[in-house]
Amino acid sequence: AGGAEISRGGFDASGWYDARVPGTVLGSLVADSVYRNVFYHRNLTLIPDSLFDVPWWYRKDFHAEAPRKGQHYQLKLNGISYRADIWVNGHQVASADTLAGSFRRFTVGVTPFIVTGKNVIALKIFRAQKQDLTIGFVDWNPEPADHNMGIWRDIHLVSSGPVTLETPFVATKVDTVTLDHADLTISAVVTSTGMELVKNY
């Protein structure tokens, strides 16, 4: 099945594995007892890399309210390894050619696709390739077969008005001689949520 079908209500995912998020695909397979004793002897090296040559799907139902006038919804993705196509309620909202990088955070606008009641998000995750800068391992620690592919940090659905304030910061400069006064400089990243579908920072 494709993303449009997988990300709609009524899709039968009963045969899927339970995912541990945040975590990796292989971590979920170990938790679901597909692979056992992976830290014993050289068992980790016996897991075939070819299982992860293809992308893996994550799927989640969630409840929300349809956006009111002036309200905007955004998905905040704090850590995907390594690339992902993202679908919400049958609509593709981001693709792997722009949503890539283990240590990058992304904001994806999803306002037009959120409905009242049950919603569905589906992520098609691709593992890193040899040329990709991703989560590394020291040379004495064996790398897992999936190369840490998965959702390794939280994803949040955030609601806001037409403008968001992010990463607020207060810089202080105190008169340390007299302690009579201090200068405060307040800064933040201001974003118009209606201007773009995807941004990274």
RODO-832077 format. One record per residue: x, y, z of N, C-alpha, C in turn; residue number from 1; residue in one letter; chain. Coordinates in steps of 0.001 Angstrom, whole numbers. Example, Ala and Ser with C-alpha at 12.3 -4.5 7.8 and 13.67 -1.06 7.14 Angstrom:
REM residues 2
+---------+---------+---------+---------+---------+---------+---------+---------+---------+-----+------+-------+
|    n_px |    n_py |    n_pz |   ca_px |   ca_py |   ca_pz |    c_px |    c_py |    c_pz |  nr | rest | kette |
+---------+---------+---------+---------+---------+---------+---------+---------+---------+-----+------+-------+
|   13190 |   -5690 |    7800 |   12300 |   -4500 |    7800 |   13200 |   -3300 |    7800 |   1 |    A |     A |
|   12850 |   -2250 |    7080 |   13670 |   -1060 |    7140 |   12900 |      30 |    7870 |   2 |    S |     A |
+---------+---------+---------+---------+---------+---------+---------+---------+---------+-----+------+-------+
REM end
This chain:
REM residues 201
+---------+---------+---------+---------+---------+---------+---------+---------+---------+-----+------+-------+
|    n_px |    n_py |    n_pz |   ca_px |   ca_py |   ca_pz |    c_px |    c_py |    c_pz |  nr | rest | kette |
+---------+---------+---------+---------+---------+---------+---------+---------+---------+-----+------+-------+
|     833 |   -1199 |       0 |       0 |       0 |       0 |     868 |    1249 |       0 |   1 |    A |     A |
|     353 |    2340 |    -526 |    1078 |    3600 |    -548 |     683 |    4491 |     602 |   2 |    G |     A |
|    1347 |    5647 |     683 |    1120 |    6557 |    1787 |    -299 |    7074 |    1889 |   3 |    G |     A |
|    -943 |    7309 |     743 |   -2315 |    7825 |     771 |   -3255 |    6845 |    1450 |   4 |    A |     A |
|   -3024 |    5546 |    1235 |   -3877 |    4528 |    1854 |   -3490 |    4277 |    3305 |   5 |    E |     A |
|   -2192 |    4171 |    3564 |   -1719 |    3856 |    4916 |   -2090 |    4950 |    5899 |   6 |    I |     A |
|   -2133 |    6200 |    5427 |   -2381 |    7325 |    6334 |   -3858 |    7684 |    6450 |   7 |    S |     A |
|   -4722 |    6784 |    6077 |   -6158 |    7024 |    6232 |   -6744 |    6103 |    7293 |   8 |    R |     A |
|   -7806 |    6564 |    7926 |   -8500 |    5730 |    8887 |   -9061 |    4492 |    8212 |   9 |    G |     A |
|   -9112 |    3397 |    8955 |   -9635 |    2164 |    8410 |   -8584 |    1262 |    7799 |  10 |    G |     A |
|   -7344 |    1766 |    7643 |   -6278 |     911 |    7120 |   -5959 |    -176 |    8145 |  11 |    F |     A |
|   -5842 |   -1408 |    7691 |   -5598 |   -2536 |    8590 |   -4099 |   -2683 |    8836 |  12 |    D |     A |
|   -3661 |   -2249 |   10027 |   -2255 |   -2381 |   10413 |   -2093 |   -3435 |   11506 |  13 |    A |     A |
|   -3021 |   -4371 |   11584 |   -2989 |   -5354 |   12660 |   -1772 |   -6269 |   12578 |  14 |    S |     A |
|   -1206 |   -6445 |   11407 |     -36 |   -7303 |   11258 |    1284 |   -6579 |   11431 |  15 |    G |     A |
|    1231 |   -5302 |   11771 |    2447 |   -4508 |   11926 |    3072 |   -4749 |   13294 |  16 |    W |     A |
|    4356 |   -4425 |   13423 |    5043 |   -4490 |   14710 |    4720 |   -3246 |   15535 |  17 |    Y |     A |
|    4708 |   -3388 |   16852 |    4595 |   -2228 |   17735 |    5903 |   -1455 |   17689 |  18 |    D |     A |
|    5810 |    -155 |   17491 |    7009 |     687 |   17410 |    7295 |    1325 |   18755 |  19 |    A |     A |
|    8568 |    1444 |   19067 |    9013 |    2164 |   20259 |    9550 |    3513 |   19790 |  20 |    R |     A |
|    8809 |    4570 |   20126 |    9198 |    5915 |   19697 |    9347 |    6782 |   20933 |  21 |    V |     A |
|   10481 |    7480 |   21105 |   11613 |    7486 |   20185 |   12378 |    6161 |   20219 |  22 |    P |     A |
|   13004 |    5849 |   19093 |   13770 |    4623 |   18974 |   14090 |    4343 |   17519 |  23 |    G |     A |
|   14660 |    3173 |   17287 |   15023 |    2781 |   15931 |   14157 |    1608 |   15495 |  24 |    T |     A |
|   14196 |    1324 |   14203 |   13443 |     183 |   13685 |   13939 |   -1105 |   14332 |  25 |    V |     A |
|   15249 |   -1286 |   14361 |   15799 |   -2503 |   14956 |   15487 |   -2569 |   16453 |  26 |    L |     A |
|   15509 |   -1442 |   17125 |   15147 |   -1417 |   18536 |   13725 |   -1902 |   18759 |  27 |    G |     A |
|   12807 |   -1526 |   17862 |   11423 |   -1997 |   17974 |   11333 |   -3491 |   17704 |  28 |    S |     A |
|   12099 |   -3982 |   16730 |   12078 |   -5412 |   16415 |   12623 |   -6236 |   17581 |  29 |    L |     A |
|   13622 |   -5706 |   18253 |   14155 |   -6396 |   19429 |   13120 |   -6380 |   20550 |  30 |    V |     A |
|   12464 |   -5236 |   20772 |   11442 |   -5138 |   21816 |   10264 |   -6058 |   21525 |  31 |    A |     A |
|    9977 |   -6290 |   20246 |    8883 |   -7173 |   19850 |    9332 |   -8631 |   19735 |  32 |    D |     A |
|   10573 |   -8913 |   20182 |   11128 |  -10283 |   20224 |   11318 |  -10914 |   18851 |  33 |    S |     A |
|   11412 |  -10088 |   17802 |   11773 |  -10629 |   16489 |   13228 |  -11099 |   16525 |  34 |    V |     A |
|   14072 |  -10325 |   17202 |   15464 |  -10710 |   17439 |   15704 |  -10712 |   18940 |  35 |    Y |     A |
|   16431 |  -11723 |   19412 |   16676 |  -11881 |   20839 |   18173 |  -11916 |   21120 |  36 |    R |     A |
|   18516 |  -11549 |   22332 |   19911 |  -11636 |   22800 |   20895 |  -10968 |   21840 |  37 |    N |     A |
|   20534 |   -9779 |   21359 |   21382 |   -9126 |   20358 |   22702 |   -8633 |   20953 |  38 |    V |     A |
|   22782 |   -8531 |   22276 |   24013 |   -8057 |   22901 |   24889 |   -9212 |   23386 |  39 |    F |     A |
|   24495 |  -10429 |   23038 |   25294 |  -11596 |   23414 |   26190 |  -12001 |   22252 |  40 |    Y |     A |
|   27470 |  -12248 |   22566 |   28465 |  -12709 |   21591 |   28423 |  -11790 |   20351 |  41 |    H |     A |
|   28275 |  -12357 |   19170 |   28229 |  -11562 |   17935 |   26848 |  -11619 |   17280 |  42 |    R |     A |
|   25821 |  -11798 |   18096 |   24466 |  -11931 |   17558 |   24023 |  -10703 |   16772 |  43 |    N |     A |
|   24471 |   -9523 |   17182 |   24081 |   -8300 |   16469 |   24533 |   -8343 |   15015 |  44 |    L |     A |
|   25697 |   -8932 |   14761 |   26226 |   -8982 |   13392 |   25496 |  -10000 |   12524 |  45 |    T |     A |
|   24688 |  -10860 |   13125 |   23963 |  -11881 |   12360 |   22660 |  -11358 |   11766 |  46 |    L |     A |
|   22246 |  -10153 |   12167 |   21016 |   -9557 |   11618 |   21336 |   -9008 |   10231 |  47 |    I |     A |
|   20621 |   -9446 |    9193 |   20968 |   -9049 |    7827 |   20698 |   -7568 |    7544 |  48 |    P |     A |
|   21684 |   -6886 |    6970 |   21518 |   -5491 |    6565 |   20418 |   -5329 |    5517 |  49 |    D |     A |
|   20206 |   -6363 |    4699 |   19269 |   -6266 |    3582 |   17835 |   -5985 |    4039 |  50 |    S |     A |
|   17512 |   -6310 |    5298 |   16173 |   -6002 |    5819 |   15891 |   -4507 |    5801 |  51 |    L |     A |
|   16944 |   -3724 |    5821 |   16793 |   -2280 |    5958 |   17227 |   -1529 |    4699 |  52 |    F |     A |
|   17417 |   -2290 |    3613 |   17673 |   -1646 |    2324 |   16414 |    -978 |    1796 |  53 |    D |     A |
|   15275 |   -1420 |    2294 |   13987 |    -845 |    1893 |   13489 |      64 |    3012 |  54 |    V |     A |
|   12630 |    1023 |    2698 |   12088 |    1890 |    3760 |   11118 |    1121 |    4658 |  55 |    P |     A |
|   10943 |    1639 |    5873 |   10001 |    1089 |    6844 |    8977 |    2165 |    7186 |  56 |    W |     A |
|    7745 |    1726 |    7429 |    6650 |    2638 |    7735 |    6386 |    2712 |    9233 |  57 |    W |     A |
|    6092 |    3913 |    9691 |    5522 |    4158 |   11014 |    4128 |    4732 |   10797 |  58 |    Y |     A |
|    3190 |    4345 |   11651 |    1813 |    4834 |   11522 |    1231 |    5073 |   12908 |  59 |    R |     A |
|     495 |    6184 |   13064 |     -70 |    6537 |   14373 |   -1405 |    7246 |   14192 |  60 |    K |     A |
|   -2411 |    6817 |   14954 |   -3683 |    7545 |   15039 |   -3572 |    8595 |   16135 |  61 |    D |     A |
|   -4188 |    9744 |   15935 |   -4254 |   10753 |   16989 |   -5540 |   11551 |   16829 |  62 |    F |     A |
|   -5985 |   12146 |   17912 |   -7236 |   12915 |   17896 |   -6932 |   14413 |   17958 |  63 |    H |     A |
|   -7702 |   15181 |   17234 |   -7531 |   16636 |   17200 |   -8864 |   17275 |   16835 |  64 |    A |     A |
|   -8866 |   18592 |   16864 |  -10022 |   19371 |   16427 |   -9672 |   20078 |   15122 |  65 |    E |     A |
|  -10622 |   20188 |   14225 |  -10395 |   20919 |   12981 |   -9988 |   22356 |   13309 |  66 |    A |     A |
|   -9080 |   22938 |   12532 |   -8612 |   24294 |   12857 |   -9730 |   25325 |   12771 |  67 |    P |     A |
|   -9740 |   26207 |   13761 |  -10645 |   27345 |   13728 |  -10018 |   28456 |   12880 |  68 |    R |     A |
|  -10758 |   29503 |   12642 |  -10246 |   30614 |   11845 |   -9017 |   31201 |   12526 |  69 |    K |     A |
|   -7934 |   31324 |   11780 |   -6695 |   31879 |   12311 |   -5820 |   30878 |   13046 |  70 |    G |     A |
|   -6297 |   29638 |   13209 |   -5521 |   28616 |   13907 |   -4701 |   27809 |   12910 |  71 |    Q |     A |
|   -3495 |   27447 |   13318 |   -2605 |   26679 |   12455 |   -2047 |   25483 |   13221 |  72 |    H |     A |
|   -1866 |   24378 |   12505 |   -1256 |   23174 |   13066 |      85 |   22925 |   12381 |  73 |    Y |     A |
|    1055 |   22525 |   13195 |    2370 |   22170 |   12672 |    2861 |   20897 |   13339 |  74 |    Q |     A |
|    3551 |   20078 |   12566 |    4270 |   18946 |   13127 |    5697 |   19385 |   13409 |  75 |    L |     A |
|    6163 |   19158 |   14631 |    7542 |   19440 |   15016 |    8279 |   18105 |   15101 |  76 |    K |     A |
|    9225 |   17904 |   14202 |    9994 |   16671 |   14161 |   11398 |   16965 |   14663 |  77 |    L |     A |
|   11753 |   16348 |   15778 |   13023 |   16663 |   16433 |   14153 |   15706 |   16104 |  78 |    N |     A |
|   13854 |   14612 |   15406 |   14924 |   13688 |   15061 |   14444 |   12509 |   14251 |  79 |    G |     A |
|   14698 |   12549 |   12935 |   14386 |   11448 |   12024 |   15708 |   10935 |   11467 |  80 |    I |     A |
|   15870 |    9624 |   11443 |   17079 |    9056 |   10860 |   16678 |    8072 |    9759 |  81 |    S |     A |
|   16885 |    8345 |    8481 |   17657 |    9504 |    8070 |   16793 |   10420 |    7185 |  82 |    Y |     A |
|   15930 |    9801 |    6397 |   15026 |   10545 |    5516 |   13600 |   10066 |    5730 |  83 |    R |     A |
|   12628 |   10913 |    5353 |   11232 |   10487 |    5542 |   10289 |   11187 |    4572 |  84 |    A |     A |
|    9338 |   10405 |    4062 |    8120 |   10947 |    3465 |    7081 |   10971 |    4578 |  85 |    D |     A |
|    6290 |   12039 |    4651 |    5282 |   12155 |    5703 |    3913 |   12363 |    5063 |  86 |    I |     A |
|    2958 |   11590 |    5569 |    1583 |   11659 |    5090 |     654 |   11913 |    6275 |  87 |    W |     A |
|    -360 |   12751 |    6077 |   -1382 |   13009 |    7086 |   -2745 |   12897 |    6421 |  88 |    V |     A |
|   -3550 |   11988 |    6914 |   -4925 |   11810 |    6420 |   -4991 |   11711 |    4896 |  89 |    N |     A |
|   -4087 |   10926 |    4333 |   -4118 |   10681 |    2899 |   -3383 |   11691 |    2047 |  90 |    G |     A |
|   -2764 |   12697 |    2656 |   -2077 |   13753 |    1913 |    -586 |   13748 |    2258 |  91 |    H |     A |
|     264 |   13808 |    1244 |    1695 |   13895 |    1507 |    2044 |   15332 |    1867 |  92 |    Q |     A |
|    2681 |   15519 |    3036 |    2990 |   16864 |    3526 |    4491 |   17154 |    3520 |  93 |    V |     A |
|    5331 |   16143 |    3331 |    6780 |   16338 |    3230 |    7369 |   15130 |    2526 |  94 |    A |     A |
|    8507 |   15340 |    1877 |    9128 |   14237 |    1148 |   10589 |   14094 |    1538 |  95 |    S |     A |
|   11134 |   12922 |    1265 |   12482 |   12566 |    1695 |   13562 |   13411 |    1028 |  96 |    A |     A |
|   13254 |   14065 |     -72 |   14281 |   14896 |    -708 |   14521 |   16198 |      54 |  97 |    D |     A |
|   13580 |   16610 |     902 |   13779 |   17815 |    1715 |   13859 |   17509 |    3205 |  98 |    T |     A |
|   13250 |   16407 |    3652 |   13267 |   16062 |    5059 |   14329 |   14983 |    5266 |  99 |    L |     A |
|   15560 |   15432 |    5515 |   16690 |   14509 |    5644 |   17689 |   15080 |    6633 | 100 |    A |     A |
|   18269 |   14202 |    7428 |   19301 |   14601 |    8371 |   18968 |   14200 |    9783 | 101 |    G |     A |
|   19834 |   13390 |   10394 |   19556 |   12867 |   11729 |   19533 |   13942 |   12804 | 102 |    S |     A |
|   20346 |   14980 |   12638 |   20475 |   15992 |   13688 |   19770 |   17293 |   13328 | 103 |    F |     A |
|   18860 |   17243 |   12375 |   18098 |   18423 |   11996 |   16687 |   18310 |   12561 | 104 |    R |     A |
|   16111 |   19463 |   12874 |   14730 |   19518 |   13327 |   13898 |   20189 |   12244 | 105 |    R |     A |
|   12693 |   19704 |   12055 |   11833 |   20207 |   10991 |   10470 |   20615 |   11548 | 106 |    F |     A |
|    9884 |   21616 |   10913 |    8511 |   22021 |   11187 |    7737 |   21894 |    9886 | 107 |    T |     A |
|    6648 |   21134 |    9921 |    5847 |   20877 |    8723 |    4429 |   21371 |    8972 | 108 |    V |     A |
|    3964 |   22285 |    8130 |    2595 |   22786 |    8244 |    1585 |   21745 |    7790 | 109 |    G |     A |
|     574 |   21474 |    8618 |    -437 |   20463 |    8284 |   -1859 |   20986 |    8486 | 110 |    V |     A |
|   -2025 |   22294 |    8590 |   -3332 |   22886 |    8900 |   -4462 |   22397 |    7989 | 111 |    T |     A |
|   -4284 |   22375 |    6677 |   -5425 |   22003 |    5816 |   -5859 |   20547 |    5947 | 112 |    P |     A |
|   -5052 |   19718 |    6590 |   -5304 |   18281 |    6580 |   -5825 |   17733 |    7907 | 113 |    F |     A |
|   -5914 |   18578 |    8932 |   -6370 |   18126 |   10240 |   -7896 |   18220 |   10317 | 114 |    I |     A |
|   -8514 |   17162 |   10800 |   -9970 |   17116 |   10907 |  -10354 |   16867 |   12363 | 115 |    V |     A |
|  -11616 |   17127 |   12674 |  -12110 |   16831 |   14022 |  -12277 |   15328 |   14195 | 116 |    T |     A |
|  -11725 |   14815 |   15292 |  -11812 |   13384 |   15558 |  -10496 |   12687 |   15273 | 117 |    G |     A |
|  -10574 |   11483 |   14732 |   -9370 |   10686 |   14499 |   -8630 |   11143 |   13258 | 118 |    K |     A |
|   -7340 |   11348 |   13404 |   -6437 |   11668 |   12316 |   -5360 |   10591 |   12271 | 119 |    N |     A |
|   -4668 |   10501 |   11137 |   -3621 |    9490 |   10980 |   -2380 |   10137 |   10389 | 120 |    V |     A |
|   -1223 |    9838 |   10977 |      62 |   10243 |   10416 |     835 |    8984 |   10053 | 121 |    I |     A |
|    1502 |    9011 |    8910 |    2334 |    7889 |    8478 |    3663 |    8436 |    7979 | 122 |    A |     A |
|    4744 |    7813 |    8418 |    6083 |    8213 |    8000 |    6767 |    7045 |    7321 | 123 |    L |     A |
|    7287 |    7282 |    6143 |    8061 |    6291 |    5404 |    9530 |    6642 |    5607 | 124 |    K |     A |
|   10226 |    5819 |    6398 |   11583 |    6130 |    6833 |   12600 |    5398 |    5965 | 125 |    I |     A |
|   13609 |    6145 |    5510 |   14711 |    5589 |    4730 |   15989 |    5684 |    5553 | 126 |    F |     A |
|   16806 |    4640 |    5509 |   18048 |    4680 |    6285 |   19097 |    5512 |    5569 | 127 |    R |     A |
|   20109 |    5905 |    6312 |   21203 |    6705 |    5764 |   22015 |    5892 |    4766 | 128 |    A |     A |
|   22548 |    6595 |    3780 |   23450 |    5990 |    2815 |   24897 |    6312 |    3202 | 129 |    Q |     A |
|   25839 |    5715 |    2506 |   27252 |    5844 |    2882 |   27717 |    7286 |    2928 | 130 |    K |     A |
|   27196 |    8137 |    2045 |   27663 |    9519 |    1979 |   26960 |   10439 |    2968 | 131 |    Q |     A |
|   25976 |    9934 |    3709 |   25180 |   10763 |    4606 |   25851 |   10912 |    5969 | 132 |    D |     A |
|   25819 |   12126 |    6493 |   26324 |   12391 |    7836 |   25214 |   12063 |    8826 | 133 |    L |     A |
|   25429 |   11008 |    9616 |   24357 |   10524 |   10484 |   24909 |   10147 |   11847 | 134 |    T |     A |
|   24099 |    9454 |   12634 |   24502 |    9046 |   13971 |   25671 |    8085 |   13855 | 135 |    I |     A |
|   26796 |    8410 |   14458 |   27990 |    7599 |   14327 |   28227 |    6695 |   15517 | 136 |    G |     A |
|   29133 |    5761 |   15330 |   29545 |    4839 |   16388 |   31059 |    4852 |   16474 | 137 |    F |     A |
|   31581 |    4610 |   17665 |   33019 |    4476 |   17827 |   33461 |    3140 |   17243 | 138 |    V |     A |
|   34726 |    3049 |   16891 |   35182 |    1882 |   16140 |   35119 |     572 |   16918 | 139 |    D |     A |
|   35055 |     641 |   18241 |   34988 |    -591 |   19019 |   33568 |   -1019 |   19330 | 140 |    W |     A |
|   32594 |    -290 |   18837 |   31186 |    -607 |   19094 |   30528 |    -980 |   17764 | 141 |    N |     A |
|   30030 |   -2193 |   17587 |   29470 |   -2596 |   16292 |   28232 |   -1783 |   15928 | 142 |    P |     A |
|   28131 |   -1413 |   14662 |   26988 |    -638 |   14188 |   25824 |   -1567 |   13890 | 143 |    E |     A |
|   24604 |   -1202 |   14289 |   23456 |   -2072 |   14023 |   23121 |   -2117 |   12540 | 144 |    P |     A |
|   22439 |   -3178 |   12151 |   22146 |   -3411 |   10733 |   21270 |   -2322 |   10125 | 145 |    A |     A |
|   20427 |   -1684 |   10932 |   19542 |    -653 |   10379 |   20202 |     714 |   10310 | 146 |    D |     A |
|   21456 |     816 |   10758 |   22178 |    2100 |   10776 |   21375 |    3171 |   11512 | 147 |    H |     A |
|   20667 |    2742 |   12550 |   19896 |    3640 |   13424 |   18735 |    4334 |   12729 | 148 |    N |     A |
|   18169 |    3704 |   11717 |   17019 |    4319 |   11050 |   15808 |    4291 |   11974 | 149 |    M |     A |
|   15036 |    5350 |   11930 |   13825 |    5402 |   12738 |   13511 |    6810 |   13194 | 150 |    G |     A |
|   12652 |    6902 |   14186 |   12263 |    8172 |   14802 |   12947 |    8208 |   16157 | 151 |    I |     A |
|   14064 |    8891 |   16242 |   14871 |    8779 |   17456 |   14705 |    9953 |   18411 | 152 |    W |     A |
|   13853 |   10907 |   18057 |   13431 |   11958 |   18980 |   11942 |   12197 |   18794 | 153 |    R |     A |
|   11336 |   12904 |   19722 |    9881 |   13065 |   19729 |    9358 |   13836 |   18526 | 154 |    D |     A |
|    8085 |   13579 |   18217 |    7321 |   14357 |   17239 |    6130 |   14964 |   17980 | 155 |    I |     A |
|    5868 |   16240 |   17749 |    4763 |   16924 |   18419 |    3843 |   17567 |   17390 | 156 |    H |     A |
|    2544 |   17545 |   17661 |    1581 |   18337 |   16907 |    1330 |   19598 |   17712 | 157 |    L |     A |
|    1606 |   20752 |   17114 |    1538 |   22033 |   17814 |     477 |   22904 |   17163 | 158 |    V |     A |
|    -336 |   23533 |   17987 |   -1357 |   24454 |   17514 |    -950 |   25882 |   17872 | 159 |    S |     A |
|   -1189 |   26811 |   16949 |    -838 |   28210 |   17207 |   -1767 |   29117 |   16418 | 160 |    S |     A |
|   -1570 |   30405 |   16633 |   -2229 |   31401 |   15819 |   -1422 |   31638 |   14548 | 161 |    G |     A |
|   -1650 |   32751 |   13854 |    -966 |   32997 |   12582 |     521 |   33317 |   12721 | 162 |    P |     A |
|     984 |   33568 |   13952 |    2399 |   33882 |   14190 |    2870 |   33069 |   15390 | 163 |    V |     A |
|    4089 |   32533 |   15296 |    4665 |   31800 |   16425 |    5933 |   32492 |   16905 | 164 |    T |     A |
|    6196 |   32398 |   18200 |    7440 |   32851 |   18815 |    8174 |   31615 |   19315 | 165 |    L |     A |
|    9405 |   31436 |   18857 |   10174 |   30254 |   19236 |   11544 |   30649 |   19757 | 166 |    E |     A |
|   12139 |   29750 |   20484 |   13475 |   29903 |   21076 |   13684 |   31268 |   21726 | 167 |    T |     A |
|   12819 |   31642 |   22688 |   13027 |   32927 |   23372 |   14315 |   32904 |   24186 | 168 |    P |     A |
|   14966 |   34058 |   24254 |   16237 |   34159 |   24981 |   16354 |   35544 |   25601 | 169 |    F |     A |
|   16807 |   35590 |   26852 |   17029 |   36856 |   27549 |   18511 |   36965 |   27875 | 170 |    V |     A |
|   19163 |   37970 |   27297 |   20573 |   38227 |   27588 |   20653 |   39371 |   28592 | 171 |    A |     A |
|   21425 |   39180 |   29657 |   21534 |   40200 |   30706 |   22938 |   40787 |   30734 | 172 |    T |     A |
|   22984 |   42071 |   31030 |   24253 |   42761 |   31229 |   24102 |   43579 |   32511 | 173 |    K |     A |
|   24746 |   43102 |   33556 |   24580 |   43699 |   34886 |   25753 |   44631 |   35182 | 174 |    V |     A |
|   25427 |   45789 |   35759 |   26467 |   46694 |   36259 |   27027 |   46066 |   37533 | 175 |    D |     A |
|   28127 |   45336 |   37396 |   28670 |   44573 |   38532 |   29420 |   45449 |   39538 | 176 |    T |     A |
|   29644 |   46711 |   39183 |   30335 |   47602 |   40124 |   29366 |   48107 |   41180 | 177 |    V |     A |
|   28224 |   48631 |   40718 |   27262 |   49217 |   41671 |   26046 |   48322 |   41911 | 178 |    T |     A |
|   25791 |   47404 |   40984 |   24588 |   46555 |   41019 |   23306 |   47387 |   41035 | 179 |    L |     A |
|   23408 |   48638 |   40499 |   22249 |   49539 |   40485 |   21304 |   49262 |   39317 | 180 |    D |     A |
|   21829 |   48702 |   38229 |   20956 |   48478 |   37077 |   21486 |   47329 |   36214 | 181 |    H |     A |
|   20608 |   46875 |   35347 |   20955 |   45817 |   34401 |   20218 |   46070 |   33095 | 182 |    A |     A |
|   20873 |   45728 |   32008 |   20249 |   45819 |   30691 |   19784 |   44415 |   30278 | 183 |    D |     A |
|   18556 |   44324 |   29825 |   18003 |   43047 |   29365 |   17704 |   43146 |   27882 | 184 |    L |     A |
|   18158 |   42174 |   27106 |   17852 |   42097 |   25682 |   17081 |   40810 |   25438 | 185 |    T |     A |
|   15860 |   40948 |   24944 |   14987 |   39801 |   24710 |   14929 |   39530 |   23213 | 186 |    I |     A |
|   15149 |   38259 |   22828 |   15090 |   37901 |   21414 |   14264 |   36627 |   21236 | 187 |    S |     A |
|   13759 |   36427 |   20020 |   12992 |   35228 |   19690 |   12946 |   35104 |   18177 | 188 |    A |     A |
|   12648 |   33909 |   17706 |   12420 |   33677 |   16280 |   10928 |   33803 |   16031 | 189 |    V |     A |
|   10552 |   34738 |   15169 |    9149 |   34995 |   14854 |    8855 |   34427 |   13467 | 190 |    V |     A |
|    7823 |   33598 |   13387 |    7497 |   32944 |   12120 |    6025 |   33128 |   11810 | 191 |    T |     A |
|    5738 |   33488 |   10573 |    4360 |   33512 |   10096 |    4009 |   32106 |    9641 | 192 |    S |     A |
|    3101 |   31442 |   10348 |    2810 |   30046 |   10063 |    2110 |   29831 |    8746 | 193 |    T |     A |
|    1547 |   30866 |    8182 |     870 |   30697 |    6903 |    1779 |   30871 |    5710 | 194 |    G |     A |
|    3071 |   31139 |    5938 |    3973 |   31475 |    4838 |    4658 |   30270 |    4198 | 195 |    M |     A |
|    4833 |   29182 |    4939 |    5622 |   28082 |    4399 |    5115 |   26749 |    4921 | 196 |    E |     A |
|    5361 |   25697 |    4172 |    4960 |   24367 |    4592 |    6070 |   23644 |    5339 | 197 |    L |     A |
|    7317 |   23890 |    4965 |    8423 |   23202 |    5627 |    9527 |   24189 |    5897 | 198 |    V |     A |
|   10095 |   24099 |    7089 |   11290 |   24875 |    7411 |   12184 |   24030 |    8291 | 199 |    K |     A |
|   13442 |   24354 |    8337 |   14338 |   23668 |    9252 |   15204 |   24705 |    9925 | 200 |    N |     A |
|   15704 |   24365 |   11103 |   16502 |   25310 |   11860 |   17521 |   24562 |   12683 | 201 |    Y |     A |
+---------+---------+---------+---------+---------+---------+---------+---------+---------+-----+------+-------+
REM end
